[in-house]
Amino acid sequence: MIMLQFPWLLTGVVIVEVMFRYQGFGYTLVEAAGNNDIDLLLGCSLVSVFIVLITQLISDVGYAYLNPRIRVQ
C-alpha cells in the first residue's frame, strides 16, 4: 500500500523541504525551477518518474505474487 502512495510522498517531500530548508531532492527541484535550470529540472523529473514507475511495478508484481486468486498463464 505504501508503494502506491509514493507519488504523493514525493509531493510532500517538496513541501517539507522548502518549509524547513532541508537540502534534499525537493529543495533542489524548487531551486532549479527558481533559477530556470532546465537541465536539472529534466534530470529531477526523470529520476522521480523512474522511481515512481519502479515502485508501481514492484507493487503490481508483489500483489500478483501474494494474492492466490491471480494466476499468470
PDB file of N, CA, C, O and CB in Angstrom:
ATOM      1  N   MET A   1       0.812  -1.184   0.000  1.00  0.00           N
ATOM      2  CA  MET A   1       0.000   0.000   0.000  1.00  0.00           C
ATOM      3  C   MET A   1       0.867   1.264   0.000  1.00  0.00           C
ATOM      4  O   MET A   1       0.499   2.281  -0.587  1.00  0.00           O
ATOM      5  CB  MET A   1      -0.930  -0.011   1.196  1.00  0.00           C
ATOM      6  N   ILE A   2       2.010   1.184   0.661  1.00  0.00           N
ATOM      7  CA  ILE A   2       2.891   2.351   0.705  1.00  0.00           C
ATOM      8  C   ILE A   2       3.450   2.656  -0.678  1.00  0.00           C
ATOM      9  O   ILE A   2       3.619   3.820  -1.038  1.00  0.00           O
ATOM     10  CB  ILE A   2       4.038   2.126   1.701  1.00  0.00           C
ATOM     11  N   MET A   3       3.735   1.626  -1.444  1.00  0.00           N
ATOM     12  CA  MET A   3       4.285   1.845  -2.787  1.00  0.00           C
ATOM     13  C   MET A   3       3.303   2.573  -3.684  1.00  0.00           C
ATOM     14  O   MET A   3       3.715   3.348  -4.546  1.00  0.00           O
ATOM     15  CB  MET A   3       4.674   0.520  -3.424  1.00  0.00           C
ATOM     16  N   LEU A   4       2.014   2.341  -3.499  1.00  0.00           N
ATOM     17  CA  LEU A   4       1.023   3.033  -4.311  1.00  0.00           C
ATOM     18  C   LEU A   4       0.896   4.495  -3.917  1.00  0.00           C
ATOM     19  O   LEU A   4       0.411   5.302  -4.709  1.00  0.00           O
ATOM     20  CB  LEU A   4      -0.323   2.348  -4.191  1.00  0.00           C
ATOM     21  N   GLN A   5       1.319   4.853  -2.717  1.00  0.00           N
ATOM     22  CA  GLN A   5       1.262   6.231  -2.243  1.00  0.00           C
ATOM     23  C   GLN A   5       2.561   7.001  -2.513  1.00  0.00           C
ATOM     24  O   GLN A   5       2.685   8.157  -2.106  1.00  0.00           O
ATOM     25  CB  GLN A   5       0.957   6.247  -0.760  1.00  0.00           C
ATOM     26  N   PHE A   6       3.517   6.381  -3.186  1.00  0.00           N
ATOM     27  CA  PHE A   6       4.827   7.003  -3.383  1.00  0.00           C
ATOM     28  C   PHE A   6       4.782   8.327  -4.146  1.00  0.00           C
ATOM     29  O   PHE A   6       5.520   9.243  -3.785  1.00  0.00           O
ATOM     30  CB  PHE A   6       5.721   6.053  -4.110  1.00  0.00           C
ATOM     31  N   PRO A   7       3.944   8.475  -5.192  1.00  0.00           N
ATOM     32  CA  PRO A   7       3.879   9.796  -5.843  1.00  0.00           C
ATOM     33  C   PRO A   7       3.426  10.905  -4.899  1.00  0.00           C
ATOM     34  O   PRO A   7       3.898  12.037  -5.006  1.00  0.00           O
ATOM     35  CB  PRO A   7       2.940   9.740  -7.029  1.00  0.00           C
ATOM     36  N   TRP A   8       2.525  10.596  -3.985  1.00  0.00           N
ATOM     37  CA  TRP A   8       2.092  11.597  -3.007  1.00  0.00           C
ATOM     38  C   TRP A   8       3.217  11.919  -2.029  1.00  0.00           C
ATOM     39  O   TRP A   8       3.338  13.055  -1.571  1.00  0.00           O
ATOM     40  CB  TRP A   8       0.850  11.104  -2.243  1.00  0.00           C
ATOM     41  N   LEU A   9       4.040  10.920  -1.710  1.00  0.00           N
ATOM     42  CA  LEU A   9       5.166  11.158  -0.816  1.00  0.00           C
ATOM     43  C   LEU A   9       6.187  12.097  -1.456  1.00  0.00           C
ATOM     44  O   LEU A   9       6.772  12.934  -0.768  1.00  0.00           O
ATOM     45  CB  LEU A   9       5.832   9.834  -0.437  1.00  0.00           C
ATOM     46  N   LEU A  10       6.404  11.967  -2.754  1.00  0.00           N
ATOM     47  CA  LEU A  10       7.326  12.881  -3.437  1.00  0.00           C
ATOM     48  C   LEU A  10       6.816  14.319  -3.392  1.00  0.00           C
ATOM     49  O   LEU A  10       7.604  15.253  -3.246  1.00  0.00           O
ATOM     50  CB  LEU A  10       7.528  12.444  -4.894  1.00  0.00           C
ATOM     51  N   THR A  11       5.516  14.496  -3.516  1.00  0.00           N
ATOM     52  CA  THR A  11       4.947  15.844  -3.429  1.00  0.00           C
ATOM     53  C   THR A  11       5.139  16.417  -2.030  1.00  0.00           C
ATOM     54  O   THR A  11       5.465  17.594  -1.874  1.00  0.00           O
ATOM     55  CB  THR A  11       3.449  15.825  -3.796  1.00  0.00           C
ATOM     56  N   GLY A  12       4.938  15.589  -1.021  1.00  0.00           N
ATOM     57  CA  GLY A  12       5.131  16.033   0.352  1.00  0.00           C
ATOM     58  C   GLY A  12       6.570  16.377   0.659  1.00  0.00           C
ATOM     59  O   GLY A  12       6.840  17.265   1.468  1.00  0.00           O
ATOM     60  N   VAL A  13       7.502  15.681   0.020  1.00  0.00           N
ATOM     61  CA  VAL A  13       8.925  15.958   0.228  1.00  0.00           C
ATOM     62  C   VAL A  13       9.259  17.380  -0.213  1.00  0.00           C
ATOM     63  O   VAL A  13      10.004  18.084   0.469  1.00  0.00           O
ATOM     64  CB  VAL A  13       9.796  14.941  -0.542  1.00  0.00           C
ATOM     65  N   VAL A  14       8.717  17.796  -1.332  1.00  0.00           N
ATOM     66  CA  VAL A  14       8.987  19.152  -1.834  1.00  0.00           C
ATOM     67  C   VAL A  14       8.487  20.188  -0.844  1.00  0.00           C
ATOM     68  O   VAL A  14       9.194  21.153  -0.553  1.00  0.00           O
ATOM     69  CB  VAL A  14       8.325  19.371  -3.212  1.00  0.00           C
ATOM     70  N   ILE A  15       7.295  20.008  -0.328  1.00  0.00           N
ATOM     71  CA  ILE A  15       6.715  20.984   0.594  1.00  0.00           C
ATOM     72  C   ILE A  15       7.492  21.027   1.903  1.00  0.00           C
ATOM     73  O   ILE A  15       7.803  22.112   2.395  1.00  0.00           O
ATOM     74  CB  ILE A  15       5.245  20.655   0.866  1.00  0.00           C
ATOM     75  N   VAL A  16       7.809  19.880   2.472  1.00  0.00           N
ATOM     76  CA  VAL A  16       8.522  19.833   3.758  1.00  0.00           C
ATOM     77  C   VAL A  16       9.928  20.400   3.627  1.00  0.00           C
ATOM     78  O   VAL A  16      10.377  21.141   4.501  1.00  0.00           O
ATOM     79  CB  VAL A  16       8.588  18.391   4.285  1.00  0.00           C
ATOM     80  N   GLU A  17      10.625  20.066   2.555  1.00  0.00           N
ATOM     81  CA  GLU A  17      11.999  20.543   2.405  1.00  0.00           C
ATOM     82  C   GLU A  17      12.057  22.044   2.172  1.00  0.00           C
ATOM     83  O   GLU A  17      13.011  22.691   2.602  1.00  0.00           O
ATOM     84  CB  GLU A  17      12.681  19.821   1.260  1.00  0.00           C
ATOM     85  N   VAL A  18      11.077  22.605   1.513  1.00  0.00           N
ATOM     86  CA  VAL A  18      11.069  24.052   1.309  1.00  0.00           C
ATOM     87  C   VAL A  18      10.710  24.765   2.616  1.00  0.00           C
ATOM     88  O   VAL A  18      11.300  25.796   2.938  1.00  0.00           O
ATOM     89  CB  VAL A  18      10.072  24.440   0.187  1.00  0.00           C
ATOM     90  N   MET A  19       9.754  24.229   3.364  1.00  0.00           N
ATOM     91  CA  MET A  19       9.340  24.870   4.610  1.00  0.00           C
ATOM     92  C   MET A  19      10.440  24.854   5.662  1.00  0.00           C
ATOM     93  O   MET A  19      10.664  25.863   6.332  1.00  0.00           O
ATOM     94  CB  MET A  19       8.105  24.191   5.157  1.00  0.00           C
ATOM     95  N   PHE A  20      11.129  23.733   5.821  1.00  0.00           N
ATOM     96  CA  PHE A  20      12.137  23.584   6.863  1.00  0.00           C
ATOM     97  C   PHE A  20      13.568  23.740   6.358  1.00  0.00           C
ATOM     98  O   PHE A  20      14.517  23.497   7.103  1.00  0.00           O
ATOM     99  CB  PHE A  20      11.987  22.250   7.513  1.00  0.00           C
ATOM    100  N   ARG A  21      13.728  24.141   5.109  1.00  0.00           N
ATOM    101  CA  ARG A  21      15.033  24.424   4.499  1.00  0.00           C
ATOM    102  C   ARG A  21      15.992  23.236   4.549  1.00  0.00           C
ATOM    103  O   ARG A  21      17.189  23.412   4.776  1.00  0.00           O
ATOM    104  CB  ARG A  21      15.671  25.605   5.186  1.00  0.00           C
ATOM    105  N   TYR A  22      15.465  22.021   4.336  1.00  0.00           N
ATOM    106  CA  TYR A  22      16.319  20.846   4.198  1.00  0.00           C
ATOM    107  C   TYR A  22      16.933  20.857   2.809  1.00  0.00           C
ATOM    108  O   TYR A  22      16.286  21.256   1.841  1.00  0.00           O
ATOM    109  CB  TYR A  22      15.520  19.531   4.444  1.00  0.00           C
ATOM    110  N   GLN A  23      18.171  20.423   2.711  1.00  0.00           N
ATOM    111  CA  GLN A  23      18.855  20.372   1.423  1.00  0.00           C
ATOM    112  C   GLN A  23      18.708  18.975   0.841  1.00  0.00           C
ATOM    113  O   GLN A  23      19.592  18.136   1.008  1.00  0.00           O
ATOM    114  CB  GLN A  23      20.353  20.757   1.568  1.00  0.00           C
ATOM    115  N   GLY A  24      17.591  18.721   0.155  1.00  0.00           N
ATOM    116  CA  GLY A  24      17.342  17.406  -0.403  1.00  0.00           C
ATOM    117  C   GLY A  24      16.807  17.490  -1.823  1.00  0.00           C
ATOM    118  O   GLY A  24      17.016  18.478  -2.527  1.00  0.00           O
ATOM    119  N   PHE A  25      16.121  16.445  -2.224  1.00  0.00           N
ATOM    120  CA  PHE A  25      15.614  16.335  -3.587  1.00  0.00           C
ATOM    121  C   PHE A  25      14.571  17.403  -3.892  1.00  0.00           C
ATOM    122  O   PHE A  25      14.622  18.036  -4.947  1.00  0.00           O
ATOM    123  CB  PHE A  25      15.022  14.957  -3.813  1.00  0.00           C
ATOM    124  N   GLY A  26      13.641  17.606  -2.990  1.00  0.00           N
ATOM    125  CA  GLY A  26      12.590  18.606  -3.207  1.00  0.00           C
ATOM    126  C   GLY A  26      13.137  20.019  -3.244  1.00  0.00           C
ATOM    127  O   GLY A  26      12.706  20.832  -4.062  1.00  0.00           O
ATOM    128  N   TYR A  27      14.070  20.313  -2.377  1.00  0.00           N
ATOM    129  CA  TYR A  27      14.679  21.640  -2.348  1.00  0.00           C
ATOM    130  C   TYR A  27      15.453  21.906  -3.637  1.00  0.00           C
ATOM    131  O   TYR A  27      15.411  23.011  -4.180  1.00  0.00           O
ATOM    132  CB  TYR A  27      15.607  21.780  -1.131  1.00  0.00           C
ATOM    133  N   THR A  28      16.156  20.887  -4.119  1.00  0.00           N
ATOM    134  CA  THR A  28      16.880  21.022  -5.385  1.00  0.00           C
ATOM    135  C   THR A  28      15.924  21.284  -6.539  1.00  0.00           C
ATOM    136  O   THR A  28      16.224  22.080  -7.428  1.00  0.00           O
ATOM    137  CB  THR A  28      17.707  19.765  -5.666  1.00  0.00           C
ATOM    138  N   LEU A  29      14.780  20.621  -6.528  1.00  0.00           N
ATOM    139  CA  LEU A  29      13.781  20.811  -7.568  1.00  0.00           C
ATOM    140  C   LEU A  29      13.227  22.230  -7.555  1.00  0.00           C
ATOM    141  O   LEU A  29      13.053  22.837  -8.612  1.00  0.00           O
ATOM    142  CB  LEU A  29      12.650  19.808  -7.400  1.00  0.00           C
ATOM    143  N   VAL A  30      12.953  22.758  -6.381  1.00  0.00           N
ATOM    144  CA  VAL A  30      12.420  24.122  -6.277  1.00  0.00           C
ATOM    145  C   VAL A  30      13.479  25.152  -6.670  1.00  0.00           C
ATOM    146  O   VAL A  30      13.165  26.132  -7.346  1.00  0.00           O
ATOM    147  CB  VAL A  30      11.920  24.399  -4.845  1.00  0.00           C
ATOM    148  N   GLU A  31      14.709  24.944  -6.261  1.00  0.00           N
ATOM    149  CA  GLU A  31      15.783  25.870  -6.627  1.00  0.00           C
ATOM    150  C   GLU A  31      16.036  25.857  -8.134  1.00  0.00           C
ATOM    151  O   GLU A  31      16.293  26.904  -8.729  1.00  0.00           O
ATOM    152  CB  GLU A  31      17.074  25.514  -5.876  1.00  0.00           C
ATOM    153  N   ALA A  32      15.964  24.692  -8.746  1.00  0.00           N
ATOM    154  CA  ALA A  32      16.149  24.602 -10.199  1.00  0.00           C
ATOM    155  C   ALA A  32      15.020  25.332 -10.919  1.00  0.00           C
ATOM    156  O   ALA A  32      15.253  25.989 -11.933  1.00  0.00           O
ATOM    157  CB  ALA A  32      16.208  23.123 -10.655  1.00  0.00           C
ATOM    158  N   ALA A  33      13.810  25.220 -10.407  1.00  0.00           N
ATOM    159  CA  ALA A  33      12.682  25.930 -11.022  1.00  0.00           C
ATOM    160  C   ALA A  33      12.841  27.428 -10.848  1.00  0.00           C
ATOM    161  O   ALA A  33      12.507  28.194 -11.753  1.00  0.00           O
ATOM    162  CB  ALA A  33      11.345  25.465 -10.414  1.00  0.00           C
ATOM    163  N   GLY A  34      13.348  27.860  -9.700  1.00  0.00           N
ATOM    164  CA  GLY A  34      13.559  29.287  -9.464  1.00  0.00           C
ATOM    165  C   GLY A  34      14.670  29.872 -10.311  1.00  0.00           C
ATOM    166  O   GLY A  34      14.624  31.050 -10.667  1.00  0.00           O
ATOM    167  N   ASN A  35      15.659  29.073 -10.635  1.00  0.00           N
ATOM    168  CA  ASN A  35      16.800  29.546 -11.425  1.00  0.00           C
ATOM    169  C   ASN A  35      16.662  29.252 -12.914  1.00  0.00           C
ATOM    170  O   ASN A  35      17.592  29.520 -13.675  1.00  0.00           O
ATOM    171  CB  ASN A  35      18.069  28.919 -10.911  1.00  0.00           C
ATOM    172  N   ASN A  36      15.534  28.712 -13.348  1.00  0.00           N
ATOM    173  CA  ASN A  36      15.298  28.333 -14.742  1.00  0.00           C
ATOM    174  C   ASN A  36      16.367  27.381 -15.277  1.00  0.00           C
ATOM    175  O   ASN A  36      16.807  27.502 -16.420  1.00  0.00           O
ATOM    176  CB  ASN A  36      15.240  29.575 -15.612  1.00  0.00           C
ATOM    177  N   ASP A  37      16.774  26.443 -14.439  1.00  0.00           N
ATOM    178  CA  ASP A  37      17.761  25.445 -14.828  1.00  0.00           C
ATOM    179  C   ASP A  37      17.020  24.247 -15.425  1.00  0.00           C
ATOM    180  O   ASP A  37      16.623  23.325 -14.712  1.00  0.00           O
ATOM    181  CB  ASP A  37      18.646  25.016 -13.607  1.00  0.00           C
ATOM    182  N   ILE A  38      16.845  24.281 -16.730  1.00  0.00           N
ATOM    183  CA  ILE A  38      16.033  23.280 -17.414  1.00  0.00           C
ATOM    184  C   ILE A  38      16.669  21.899 -17.343  1.00  0.00           C
ATOM    185  O   ILE A  38      15.962  20.906 -17.173  1.00  0.00           O
ATOM    186  CB  ILE A  38      15.819  23.678 -18.866  1.00  0.00           C
ATOM    187  N   ASP A  39      17.987  21.818 -17.469  1.00  0.00           N
ATOM    188  CA  ASP A  39      18.651  20.509 -17.432  1.00  0.00           C
ATOM    189  C   ASP A  39      18.462  19.825 -16.083  1.00  0.00           C
ATOM    190  O   ASP A  39      18.202  18.623 -16.030  1.00  0.00           O
ATOM    191  CB  ASP A  39      20.144  20.660 -17.732  1.00  0.00           C
ATOM    192  N   LEU A  40      18.589  20.576 -14.999  1.00  0.00           N
ATOM    193  CA  LEU A  40      18.394  19.996 -13.675  1.00  0.00           C
ATOM    194  C   LEU A  40      16.934  19.615 -13.449  1.00  0.00           C
ATOM    195  O   LEU A  40      16.654  18.596 -12.818  1.00  0.00           O
ATOM    196  CB  LEU A  40      18.856  20.974 -12.594  1.00  0.00           C
ATOM    197  N   LEU A  41      16.009  20.414 -13.952  1.00  0.00           N
ATOM    198  CA  LEU A  41      14.587  20.069 -13.844  1.00  0.00           C
ATOM    199  C   LEU A  41      14.273  18.784 -14.594  1.00  0.00           C
ATOM    200  O   LEU A  41      13.535  17.936 -14.093  1.00  0.00           O
ATOM    201  CB  LEU A  41      13.717  21.210 -14.378  1.00  0.00           C
ATOM    202  N   LEU A  42      14.825  18.636 -15.784  1.00  0.00           N
ATOM    203  CA  LEU A  42      14.612  17.409 -16.553  1.00  0.00           C
ATOM    204  C   LEU A  42      15.221  16.201 -15.851  1.00  0.00           C
ATOM    205  O   LEU A  42      14.628  15.123 -15.823  1.00  0.00           O
ATOM    206  CB  LEU A  42      15.204  17.551 -17.955  1.00  0.00           C
ATOM    207  N   GLY A  43      16.404  16.392 -15.288  1.00  0.00           N
ATOM    208  CA  GLY A  43      17.049  15.299 -14.560  1.00  0.00           C
ATOM    209  C   GLY A  43      16.247  14.872 -13.344  1.00  0.00           C
ATOM    210  O   GLY A  43      16.049  13.679 -13.115  1.00  0.00           O
ATOM    211  N   CYS A  44      15.785  15.841 -12.562  1.00  0.00           N
ATOM    212  CA  CYS A  44      14.961  15.531 -11.382  1.00  0.00           C
ATOM    213  C   CYS A  44      13.647  14.884 -11.791  1.00  0.00           C
ATOM    214  O   CYS A  44      13.171  13.965 -11.124  1.00  0.00           O
ATOM    215  CB  CYS A  44      14.684  16.805 -10.564  1.00  0.00           C
ATOM    216  N   SER A  45      13.067  15.354 -12.870  1.00  0.00           N
ATOM    217  CA  SER A  45      11.809  14.776 -13.339  1.00  0.00           C
ATOM    218  C   SER A  45      12.011  13.333 -13.791  1.00  0.00           C
ATOM    219  O   SER A  45      11.190  12.469 -13.484  1.00  0.00           O
ATOM    220  CB  SER A  45      11.228  15.613 -14.487  1.00  0.00           C
ATOM    221  N   LEU A  46      13.084  13.068 -14.508  1.00  0.00           N
ATOM    222  CA  LEU A  46      13.355  11.701 -14.953  1.00  0.00           C
ATOM    223  C   LEU A  46      13.606  10.764 -13.778  1.00  0.00           C
ATOM    224  O   LEU A  46      13.140   9.625 -13.776  1.00  0.00           O
ATOM    225  CB  LEU A  46      14.552  11.682 -15.894  1.00  0.00           C
ATOM    226  N   VAL A  47      14.340  11.242 -12.785  1.00  0.00           N
ATOM    227  CA  VAL A  47      14.604  10.417 -11.606  1.00  0.00           C
ATOM    228  C   VAL A  47      13.309  10.116 -10.858  1.00  0.00           C
ATOM    229  O   VAL A  47      13.079   8.977 -10.452  1.00  0.00           O
ATOM    230  CB  VAL A  47      15.607  11.116 -10.673  1.00  0.00           C
ATOM    231  N   SER A  48      12.464  11.127 -10.673  1.00  0.00           N
ATOM    232  CA  SER A  48      11.223  10.904  -9.941  1.00  0.00           C
ATOM    233  C   SER A  48      10.267  10.005 -10.718  1.00  0.00           C
ATOM    234  O   SER A  48       9.600   9.162 -10.119  1.00  0.00           O
ATOM    235  CB  SER A  48      10.551  12.233  -9.630  1.00  0.00           C
ATOM    236  N   VAL A  49      10.186  10.165 -12.032  1.00  0.00           N
ATOM    237  CA  VAL A  49       9.333   9.279 -12.839  1.00  0.00           C
ATOM    238  C   VAL A  49       9.867   7.850 -12.799  1.00  0.00           C
ATOM    239  O   VAL A  49       9.087   6.902 -12.711  1.00  0.00           O
ATOM    240  CB  VAL A  49       9.253   9.781 -14.305  1.00  0.00           C
ATOM    241  N   PHE A  50      11.171   7.688 -12.861  1.00  0.00           N
ATOM    242  CA  PHE A  50      11.770   6.357 -12.792  1.00  0.00           C
ATOM    243  C   PHE A  50      11.472   5.696 -11.449  1.00  0.00           C
ATOM    244  O   PHE A  50      11.147   4.509 -11.400  1.00  0.00           O
ATOM    245  CB  PHE A  50      13.288   6.440 -13.017  1.00  0.00           C
ATOM    246  N   ILE A  51      11.581   6.453 -10.362  1.00  0.00           N
ATOM    247  CA  ILE A  51      11.310   5.906  -9.027  1.00  0.00           C
ATOM    248  C   ILE A  51       9.842   5.509  -8.902  1.00  0.00           C
ATOM    249  O   ILE A  51       9.529   4.449  -8.360  1.00  0.00           O
ATOM    250  CB  ILE A  51      11.680   6.933  -7.931  1.00  0.00           C
ATOM    251  N   VAL A  52       8.945   6.353  -9.401  1.00  0.00           N
ATOM    252  CA  VAL A  52       7.516   6.045  -9.331  1.00  0.00           C
ATOM    253  C   VAL A  52       7.190   4.808 -10.163  1.00  0.00           C
ATOM    254  O   VAL A  52       6.426   3.952  -9.719  1.00  0.00           O
ATOM    255  CB  VAL A  52       6.681   7.245  -9.813  1.00  0.00           C
ATOM    256  N   LEU A  53       7.755   4.703 -11.356  1.00  0.00           N
ATOM    257  CA  LEU A  53       7.493   3.535 -12.196  1.00  0.00           C
ATOM    258  C   LEU A  53       8.018   2.251 -11.561  1.00  0.00           C
ATOM    259  O   LEU A  53       7.351   1.218 -11.614  1.00  0.00           O
ATOM    260  CB  LEU A  53       8.121   3.726 -13.571  1.00  0.00           C
ATOM    261  N   ILE A  54       9.188   2.304 -10.971  1.00  0.00           N
ATOM    262  CA  ILE A  54       9.756   1.121 -10.322  1.00  0.00           C
ATOM    263  C   ILE A  54       8.910   0.713  -9.127  1.00  0.00           C
ATOM    264  O   ILE A  54       8.646  -0.476  -8.948  1.00  0.00           O
ATOM    265  CB  ILE A  54      11.205   1.385  -9.880  1.00  0.00           C
ATOM    266  N   THR A  55       8.471   1.671  -8.297  1.00  0.00           N
ATOM    267  CA  THR A  55       7.657   1.317  -7.143  1.00  0.00           C
ATOM    268  C   THR A  55       6.300   0.768  -7.569  1.00  0.00           C
ATOM    269  O   THR A  55       5.775  -0.143  -6.930  1.00  0.00           O
ATOM    270  CB  THR A  55       7.471   2.527  -6.237  1.00  0.00           C
ATOM    271  N   GLN A  56       5.724   1.312  -8.641  1.00  0.00           N
ATOM    272  CA  GLN A  56       4.450   0.785  -9.132  1.00  0.00           C
ATOM    273  C   GLN A  56       4.621  -0.636  -9.673  1.00  0.00           C
ATOM    274  O   GLN A  56       3.760  -1.490  -9.459  1.00  0.00           O
ATOM    275  CB  GLN A  56       3.875   1.705 -10.225  1.00  0.00           C
ATOM    276  N   LEU A  57       5.716  -0.887 -10.365  1.00  0.00           N
ATOM    277  CA  LEU A  57       5.983  -2.225 -10.888  1.00  0.00           C
ATOM    278  C   LEU A  57       6.176  -3.221  -9.756  1.00  0.00           C
ATOM    279  O   LEU A  57       5.637  -4.327  -9.807  1.00  0.00           O
ATOM    280  CB  LEU A  57       7.216  -2.213 -11.794  1.00  0.00           C
ATOM    281  N   ILE A  58       6.938  -2.843  -8.732  1.00  0.00           N
ATOM    282  CA  ILE A  58       7.149  -3.724  -7.586  1.00  0.00           C
ATOM    283  C   ILE A  58       5.824  -3.996  -6.881  1.00  0.00           C
ATOM    284  O   ILE A  58       5.559  -5.120  -6.453  1.00  0.00           O
ATOM    285  CB  ILE A  58       8.165  -3.104  -6.603  1.00  0.00           C
ATOM    286  N   SER A  59       5.001  -2.970  -6.765  1.00  0.00           N
ATOM    287  CA  SER A  59       3.698  -3.130  -6.119  1.00  0.00           C
ATOM    288  C   SER A  59       2.803  -4.085  -6.903  1.00  0.00           C
ATOM    289  O   SER A  59       2.164  -4.955  -6.311  1.00  0.00           O
ATOM    290  CB  SER A  59       3.009  -1.774  -5.970  1.00  0.00           C
ATOM    291  N   ASP A  60       2.747  -3.934  -8.217  1.00  0.00           N
ATOM    292  CA  ASP A  60       1.898  -4.793  -9.040  1.00  0.00           C
ATOM    293  C   ASP A  60       2.379  -6.243  -9.038  1.00  0.00           C
ATOM    294  O   ASP A  60       1.574  -7.166  -8.919  1.00  0.00           O
ATOM    295  CB  ASP A  60       1.851  -4.267 -10.466  1.00  0.00           C
ATOM    296  N   VAL A  61       3.667  -6.437  -9.167  1.00  0.00           N
ATOM    297  CA  VAL A  61       4.214  -7.794  -9.165  1.00  0.00           C
ATOM    298  C   VAL A  61       4.040  -8.429  -7.783  1.00  0.00           C
ATOM    299  O   VAL A  61       3.704  -9.608  -7.676  1.00  0.00           O
ATOM    300  CB  VAL A  61       5.712  -7.781  -9.572  1.00  0.00           C
ATOM    301  N   GLY A  62       4.266  -7.657  -6.746  1.00  0.00           N
ATOM    302  CA  GLY A  62       4.085  -8.176  -5.387  1.00  0.00           C
ATOM    303  C   GLY A  62       2.646  -8.543  -5.105  1.00  0.00           C
ATOM    304  O   GLY A  62       2.383  -9.553  -4.452  1.00  0.00           O
ATOM    305  N   TYR A  63       1.706  -7.741  -5.583  1.00  0.00           N
ATOM    306  CA  TYR A  63       0.294  -8.051  -5.388  1.00  0.00           C
ATOM    307  C   TYR A  63      -0.093  -9.323  -6.131  1.00  0.00           C
ATOM    308  O   TYR A  63      -0.827 -10.158  -5.602  1.00  0.00           O
ATOM    309  CB  TYR A  63      -0.578  -6.884  -5.853  1.00  0.00           C
ATOM    310  N   ALA A  64       0.395  -9.468  -7.347  1.00  0.00           N
ATOM    311  CA  ALA A  64       0.092 -10.670  -8.119  1.00  0.00           C
ATOM    312  C   ALA A  64       0.738 -11.903  -7.486  1.00  0.00           C
ATOM    313  O   ALA A  64       0.179 -12.998  -7.557  1.00  0.00           O
ATOM    314  CB  ALA A  64       0.569 -10.508  -9.571  1.00  0.00           C
ATOM    315  N   TYR A  65       1.874 -11.739  -6.886  1.00  0.00           N
ATOM    316  CA  TYR A  65       2.560 -12.866  -6.251  1.00  0.00           C
ATOM    317  C   TYR A  65       1.885 -13.264  -4.935  1.00  0.00           C
ATOM    318  O   TYR A  65       1.781 -14.452  -4.630  1.00  0.00           O
ATOM    319  CB  TYR A  65       4.032 -12.515  -6.000  1.00  0.00           C
ATOM    320  N   LEU A  66       1.432 -12.291  -4.162  1.00  0.00           N
ATOM    321  CA  LEU A  66       0.867 -12.568  -2.847  1.00  0.00           C
ATOM    322  C   LEU A  66      -0.609 -12.958  -2.883  1.00  0.00           C
ATOM    323  O   LEU A  66      -1.088 -13.614  -1.957  1.00  0.00           O
ATOM    324  CB  LEU A  66       1.039 -11.372  -1.971  1.00  0.00           C
ATOM    325  N   ASN A  67      -1.332 -12.574  -3.915  1.00  0.00           N
ATOM    326  CA  ASN A  67      -2.754 -12.879  -3.991  1.00  0.00           C
ATOM    327  C   ASN A  67      -2.937 -14.219  -4.705  1.00  0.00           C
ATOM    328  O   ASN A  67      -2.588 -14.335  -5.880  1.00  0.00           O
ATOM    329  CB  ASN A  67      -3.530 -11.743  -4.725  1.00  0.00           C
ATOM    330  N   PRO A  68      -3.470 -15.222  -4.031  1.00  0.00           N
ATOM    331  CA  PRO A  68      -3.607 -16.538  -4.667  1.00  0.00           C
ATOM    332  C   PRO A  68      -4.690 -16.594  -5.747  1.00  0.00           C
ATOM    333  O   PRO A  68      -4.727 -17.551  -6.521  1.00  0.00           O
ATOM    334  CB  PRO A  68      -3.905 -17.571  -3.618  1.00  0.00           C
ATOM    335  N   ARG A  69      -5.568 -15.598  -5.816  1.00  0.00           N
ATOM    336  CA  ARG A  69      -6.624 -15.632  -6.819  1.00  0.00           C
ATOM    337  C   ARG A  69      -6.110 -15.211  -8.201  1.00  0.00           C
ATOM    338  O   ARG A  69      -6.784 -15.446  -9.204  1.00  0.00           O
ATOM    339  CB  ARG A  69      -7.774 -14.728  -6.393  1.00  0.00           C
ATOM    340  N   ILE A  70      -4.944 -14.603  -8.263  1.00  0.00           N
ATOM    341  CA  ILE A  70      -4.379 -14.149  -9.534  1.00  0.00           C
ATOM    342  C   ILE A  70      -3.393 -15.200 -10.033  1.00  0.00           C
ATOM    343  O   ILE A  70      -2.458 -15.579  -9.328  1.00  0.00           O
ATOM    344  CB  ILE A  70      -3.680 -12.757  -9.380  1.00  0.00           C
ATOM    345  N   ARG A  71      -3.618 -15.663 -11.258  1.00  0.00           N
ATOM    346  CA  ARG A  71      -2.723 -16.665 -11.852  1.00  0.00           C
ATOM    347  C   ARG A  71      -2.173 -16.106 -13.155  1.00  0.00           C
ATOM    348  O   ARG A  71      -2.896 -15.493 -13.940  1.00  0.00           O
ATOM    349  CB  ARG A  71      -3.466 -18.026 -12.098  1.00  0.00           C
ATOM    350  N   VAL A  72      -0.882 -16.328 -13.371  1.00  0.00           N
ATOM    351  CA  VAL A  72      -0.237 -15.900 -14.599  1.00  0.00           C
ATOM    352  C   VAL A  72      -0.151 -17.103 -15.518  1.00  0.00           C
ATOM    353  O   VAL A  72       0.370 -18.153 -15.143  1.00  0.00           O
ATOM    354  CB  VAL A  72       1.174 -15.290 -14.327  1.00  0.00           C
ATOM    355  N   GLN A  73      -0.676 -16.934 -16.745  1.00  0.00           N
ATOM    356  CA  GLN A  73      -0.662 -18.051 -17.682  1.00  0.00           C
ATOM    357  C   GLN A  73       0.194 -17.743 -18.876  1.00  0.00           C
ATOM    358  O   GLN A  73       0.323 -18.575 -19.774  1.00  0.00           O
ATOM    359  CB  GLN A  73      -2.062 -18.394 -18.128  1.00  0.00           C
TER     360      GLN A  73
END
